Amino acid sequence: MAYSQRKVNTEHPSKTIVKMVASAKETDIWPKLLLLCGKEDFLVSWSKNYLKTQVINPASQALDYTVFSESYDAYEIIAACETVPLMSDRKLVLVEDCDIFTQTPKDMSKDEIEELIKYLPTIPETTMLVFTCPKVNKVKAIYKAVSKIGIVYDFTPLDDATLSSWMAKRLKAQGRSARPEDLLAFAKNCGYGDTERNYTLNNLENDLKKVFASTDKTVLSLDDMMENSAAEAEINAFKL
């Protein structure tokens, strides 16, 4: 197994985005363009929902919040961005899981993409356009335009301190606890940080749920967590 070296001296986007929102609420200066990308789709999903709760007034959600998730039309995206918010801090336009940053989508021509790129610098101050995608090609013109004009949040795997804190919060919500070193050992044994596996926080959360279901102990040891985890099952299968 090959484990990636997680950065420990760089603030993770999951923390940076919270500070950005706090600053924007205080100054009323919001970014007009965001790209949420990276391997940690759990954090990408959390971030887009966090932005929604912080920006959109539930009373006007139907008018102030537009989502493109299955069909992508550049001109419809532009039209949505031009709509003035009714009761919310900003008009929020979300373009989910669009492969525009890796290739030309089937339902969007090259000409449309060029029009969208030309439009990005003119996004109204009252609008926040948010793209999400798991992967990006940094040589693509659309990526270069977004990174130059807006903010790119690349949700890489968590560093050890943030990861153990993330896990501890989930244990606390269940009335459980464990030593930070045991939490990190459990995550690594399950495959978190292994560059040869597509194991993310979504997988880790599911494995923690299996632990919660398998024991009533409030203070968990590494052995308690490993006993009924997917990682232990894989180890036993390998031994056979």
C-alpha positions as CSV (number, residue, x, y, z in Angstrom):
1,M,0.0,0.0,0.0
2,A,1.2,3.5,-0.9
3,Y,0.1,6.3,1.4
4,S,0.1,9.9,0.4
5,Q,1.8,12.5,2.5
6,R,-0.9,14.8,3.8
7,K,0.0,18.5,4.3
8,V,0.1,19.6,7.9
9,N,1.1,23.2,7.6
10,T,-1.6,24.2,5.0
11,E,-5.1,25.1,6.1
12,H,-7.6,22.7,4.6
13,P,-10.3,24.2,2.4
14,S,-13.0,22.8,4.7
15,K,-11.7,25.4,7.3
16,T,-10.9,28.1,4.8
17,I,-14.4,28.2,3.3
18,V,-15.9,28.7,6.8
19,K,-13.6,31.7,7.4
20,M,-14.5,33.1,4.0
21,V,-18.2,33.0,4.7
22,A,-17.7,34.6,8.1
23,S,-15.7,37.4,6.5
24,A,-18.2,37.9,3.7
25,K,-21.1,38.2,6.2
26,E,-19.2,40.8,8.0
27,T,-18.1,42.8,5.0
28,D,-20.8,41.9,2.5
29,I,-18.0,41.1,0.0
30,W,-18.6,37.7,-1.4
31,P,-16.7,35.8,-4.1
32,K,-18.6,35.7,-7.4
33,L,-17.0,32.4,-8.6
34,L,-16.0,29.2,-6.8
35,L,-14.8,25.8,-7.9
36,L,-15.2,23.0,-5.4
37,C,-13.2,20.0,-6.5
38,G,-11.0,17.2,-5.3
39,K,-11.0,13.6,-4.1
40,E,-13.0,14.2,-0.9
41,D,-16.5,14.3,-2.3
42,F,-17.8,14.2,1.2
43,L,-16.3,17.6,1.9
44,V,-17.3,19.0,-1.5
45,S,-20.9,18.0,-0.8
46,W,-20.7,19.5,2.7
47,S,-19.3,22.7,1.4
48,K,-21.9,23.3,-1.3
49,N,-24.7,22.6,1.3
50,Y,-22.9,24.9,3.8
51,L,-22.9,27.7,1.2
52,K,-26.5,27.2,0.6
53,T,-27.5,27.5,4.2
54,Q,-25.3,30.6,4.7
55,V,-26.3,32.5,1.5
56,I,-29.9,31.5,0.7
57,N,-33.0,32.7,2.6
58,P,-35.3,29.6,2.8
59,A,-38.3,31.8,2.1
60,S,-37.0,32.7,-1.4
61,Q,-35.0,29.5,-2.2
62,A,-37.1,28.7,-5.3
63,L,-36.1,32.0,-6.9
64,D,-32.6,32.6,-5.4
65,Y,-31.1,29.1,-5.8
66,T,-30.6,27.4,-9.2
67,V,-29.0,24.0,-9.6
68,F,-27.7,22.4,-12.8
69,S,-27.0,18.7,-12.2
70,E,-28.0,16.7,-15.2
71,S,-28.3,19.1,-18.2
72,Y,-25.7,21.8,-18.8
73,D,-26.5,24.7,-21.1
74,A,-24.0,27.6,-21.0
75,Y,-26.7,30.1,-21.9
76,E,-29.1,28.9,-19.2
77,I,-26.3,29.1,-16.7
78,I,-25.6,32.7,-17.8
79,A,-29.2,33.6,-17.6
80,A,-29.5,32.2,-14.1
81,C,-26.5,34.3,-13.0
82,E,-28.2,37.4,-14.3
83,T,-31.2,37.0,-12.1
84,V,-31.2,39.4,-9.1
85,P,-31.7,37.7,-5.7
86,L,-35.0,38.4,-4.0
87,M,-34.4,37.9,-0.2
88,S,-31.0,36.2,0.0
89,D,-27.5,37.5,0.4
90,R,-26.7,36.4,-3.2
91,K,-28.2,34.6,-6.1
92,L,-26.6,31.1,-5.8
93,V,-26.1,29.2,-9.1
94,L,-24.7,25.7,-8.6
95,V,-23.3,23.6,-11.5
96,E,-22.8,20.1,-10.1
97,D,-20.5,17.4,-11.2
98,C,-20.0,18.9,-14.7
99,D,-17.1,17.4,-16.6
100,I,-16.4,20.8,-18.2
101,F,-13.1,20.9,-16.4
102,T,-11.8,17.6,-18.0
103,Q,-13.5,17.4,-21.3
104,T,-16.3,18.9,-23.5
105,P,-19.7,17.8,-22.1
106,K,-22.0,16.0,-24.5
107,D,-24.6,18.7,-24.1
108,M,-22.3,21.7,-24.3
109,S,-20.4,22.7,-27.4
110,K,-17.0,24.2,-27.5
111,D,-18.6,27.5,-28.6
112,E,-20.8,27.5,-25.5
113,I,-17.8,26.9,-23.3
114,E,-16.0,29.8,-24.9
115,E,-19.1,32.0,-24.3
116,L,-19.2,30.9,-20.7
117,I,-15.5,31.7,-20.2
118,K,-16.0,35.2,-21.7
119,Y,-18.9,35.7,-19.3
120,L,-17.1,34.8,-16.1
121,P,-15.4,38.2,-15.5
122,T,-18.8,39.9,-15.9
123,I,-20.7,37.9,-13.2
124,P,-22.9,40.4,-11.3
125,E,-21.8,41.3,-7.7
126,T,-25.2,39.9,-6.6
127,T,-24.4,36.4,-7.9
128,M,-22.3,33.5,-6.7
129,L,-21.6,30.9,-9.4
130,V,-20.3,27.6,-7.9
131,F,-18.9,24.7,-9.9
132,T,-18.3,21.2,-8.4
133,C,-16.4,18.4,-9.9
134,P,-14.2,15.5,-8.7
135,K,-11.3,16.1,-11.1
136,V,-9.9,19.0,-13.0
137,N,-7.4,19.4,-15.9
138,K,-5.4,22.5,-15.0
139,V,-4.5,23.2,-18.6
140,K,-8.1,23.6,-19.7
141,A,-9.1,27.2,-20.5
142,I,-12.1,27.0,-18.3
143,Y,-10.0,26.0,-15.3
144,K,-7.5,28.8,-15.9
145,A,-10.3,31.3,-16.1
146,V,-12.0,30.2,-12.9
147,S,-8.7,30.0,-11.0
148,K,-7.8,33.5,-12.2
149,I,-11.1,35.2,-11.5
150,G,-12.5,33.1,-8.6
151,I,-11.4,30.8,-5.9
152,V,-10.6,27.1,-6.3
153,Y,-11.1,24.9,-3.2
154,D,-9.3,21.6,-3.8
155,F,-10.5,19.1,-1.2
156,T,-7.6,16.8,-0.7
157,P,-7.4,14.1,2.0
158,L,-7.3,15.5,5.5
159,D,-4.1,15.8,7.5
160,D,-3.8,13.6,10.6
161,A,-4.9,16.3,13.1
162,T,-7.9,17.3,11.2
163,L,-8.8,13.7,10.4
164,S,-8.7,12.6,14.0
165,S,-10.8,15.6,15.0
166,W,-13.3,14.8,12.2
167,M,-13.6,11.2,13.5
168,A,-13.8,12.3,17.2
169,K,-16.8,14.5,16.4
170,R,-18.6,11.5,14.9
171,L,-17.9,9.4,17.9
172,K,-19.0,12.1,20.3
173,A,-22.3,12.4,18.4
174,Q,-22.8,8.7,19.2
175,G,-21.8,9.1,22.9
176,R,-18.4,7.3,22.1
177,S,-14.8,8.2,22.3
178,A,-11.4,6.8,21.4
179,R,-7.7,7.9,21.5
180,P,-6.6,10.0,18.6
181,E,-3.8,7.6,17.8
182,D,-6.3,4.7,17.6
183,L,-8.6,6.7,15.4
184,L,-5.8,7.4,13.0
185,A,-4.6,3.8,13.0
186,F,-8.2,2.7,12.3
187,A,-8.5,5.1,9.4
188,K,-5.2,4.0,7.9
189,N,-6.0,0.3,8.3
190,C,-9.3,0.9,6.5
191,G,-7.4,2.5,3.6
192,Y,-7.6,6.3,4.2
193,G,-4.6,8.0,2.5
194,D,-3.8,4.9,0.4
195,T,-3.1,6.2,-3.1
196,E,-3.8,2.8,-4.5
197,R,-7.4,2.8,-3.3
198,N,-10.3,5.2,-3.8
199,Y,-11.1,5.3,-0.1
200,T,-12.5,8.6,1.1
201,L,-14.3,10.1,4.1
202,N,-17.6,8.7,2.8
203,N,-16.1,5.2,3.1
204,L,-14.6,6.0,6.5
205,E,-17.9,7.3,7.8
206,N,-19.6,4.0,6.7
207,D,-17.0,1.9,8.4
208,L,-17.5,4.0,11.6
209,K,-21.2,3.3,11.4
210,K,-20.4,-0.4,11.3
211,V,-18.4,0.0,14.4
212,F,-21.2,1.8,16.2
213,A,-23.6,-1.0,15.2
214,S,-21.3,-3.8,16.3
215,T,-20.5,-2.7,19.9
216,D,-22.2,-0.9,22.8
217,K,-18.8,0.2,24.4
218,T,-18.5,4.0,25.0
219,V,-14.7,4.0,25.0
220,L,-13.4,2.3,21.9
221,S,-10.0,0.7,21.5
222,L,-8.4,0.1,18.1
223,D,-9.2,-3.6,18.5
224,D,-12.9,-2.7,19.1
225,M,-13.0,-0.7,16.0
226,M,-11.1,-3.2,13.8
227,E,-13.1,-6.2,15.0
228,N,-16.1,-5.7,12.6
229,S,-14.7,-3.2,10.1
230,A,-14.3,-3.7,6.4
231,A,-10.6,-3.6,6.8
232,E,-10.5,-6.5,9.2
233,A,-12.8,-8.5,6.8
234,E,-10.3,-7.9,4.0
235,I,-7.4,-9.0,6.2
236,N,-9.1,-12.2,7.1
237,A,-10.0,-12.9,3.5
238,F,-6.4,-12.4,2.5
239,K,-5.2,-14.8,5.2
240,L,-7.6,-17.4,3.8
